[in-house]
Amino acid sequence: MNSNPTVLPKWVKSCLYTKISGLTVDALKGKRVSGAWQEGLHWQKAPDGNIYYNWQAIDKWIENGNP
């Protein structure tokens, strides 16, 4: 049995975040578009055009509400 936990980077792409959170890609987009998640804090568009999510900030949002 492997006792080493998987270490995630601060920013993850939607394909990984959907797997670890259970949210759909449409739900992620909805949080961005509605303004529930702030650009630069909860999500960020990288220079290559991909959207990345800060799962740590989103966990805090889930626990405490809006920042």
Summary of the structure (lengths in Angstrom):
residues: 67
radius of gyration: 12.5
end to end distance: 38.5
largest distance: 42.5
contacts: 143
relative contact order: 0.18
helix: 42%
strand: 16%
